[in-house]
């Protein structure tokens, strides 16, 4: 294949794709790769993407065919696509849809596109408990209770199952949007919110009722959930990461739908009230005392005839809830998230048990359309003083990340940034409580951590939203749903190693459009010459996929030594 430097990609035989960041067609290629690959690393000019079975199956569920993906790859690749990878890609993508679950009125059947495939499946010894009868040439009956774990096991073996068996209606519930919201204006969904709800309910692959909607933080994923609830009009269980998110869901439902306080229950560590619409935390579902043989809270799933389960921030779904979800396959399941990235590698469980990706919009498209704030991202390389540098060098490897994260010089850079953005509402976000408390005390700012009582959190959040506090110091509680619409600056002083999830969630805290039309600014403080630099590269991968650019600034004393671009 002749060399063609007018094309930005190098495709390798294992599904790895290298993208030239400096190429004129970079953005075009990055947008295409975002449909069926994930960014793995970005050490310099060449960004490394990987196509995996799960990224390709999600592409297939979104309507892509193997030939369409290959044609697009060929149009962007300097040396073409290796024949060995063409064969593998066709195998992965063409596998989607070859196995289907259906219901024929008598029960569930697994259908195979050809006899040989069904024989392969039924010869898997670990699946023997799923079958109800000897198989035919292309169909076999399965036990209803095997619907979830069968899909999970087959996906793990490279055999995705398209679930067309349908869902129970659940208990009916009189539910609709109000004519006007709390601001008195008529309630109208944004176009993409309506599209996302329709994609979940109907699906491009012909299935509807289970799957994941991916939208940026601040884009109104809660509205998509409410739109699905209003369309289905059934009793609904909503699972969320924390009690702050529970409060926000309840507030949105009461303000924007015809539901009353009597219709909505809250199931948390403090309150356990089950109603036709119940909002619960993941934590309470996974908590049990050591002496208990089983989790007493799992009964929540059977308390009512739920017609829909909403998994808010599905990328944070704990592993035990996956086990519960395997038993809930007859119930419609909607996952809402800003990113399908999971640091535990359980994307396959999300695909098999919640459903494939049904809808996604790039973050920068919503920024360009004004639905989320424009944002700049900067990584500030902070020097270490002699004492901290010596402690870092002599420390065991397991301790170095914390020493770098708590670099005392970062406090001075926080002061500089607060001076730079003196009139802008600012969040100072970090990992280590001693560091956060020290910075909060030195700046006379309040600090919010996981131990801060909910009423105190709410009081401080409200003061911040009213402009009475110019800045808040917050721990990892800011990684999750926190409603601070006017926050326009985030200063990240430490984080969880190379977590892409956390980077996306923290940027998301400042992406709500501002009344002032102000641009959002996201700063990450990284200790120069430490492993934090590499962890920062890893953390930024997802946002770089979305098209954000990181400017890197290194400092000597108070002066900027150099600036360079990273990303697009």
Order of alpha helices (4+ residues) and beta strands (2+ residues): beta-beta-alpha-beta-beta-alpha-alpha-alpha-beta-beta-alpha-beta-alpha-beta-alpha-beta-alpha-beta-alpha-beta-beta-alpha-alpha-beta-alpha-beta-beta-alpha-beta-alpha-alpha-alpha-beta-alpha-beta-alpha-beta-beta-alpha-beta-alpha-alpha-beta-beta
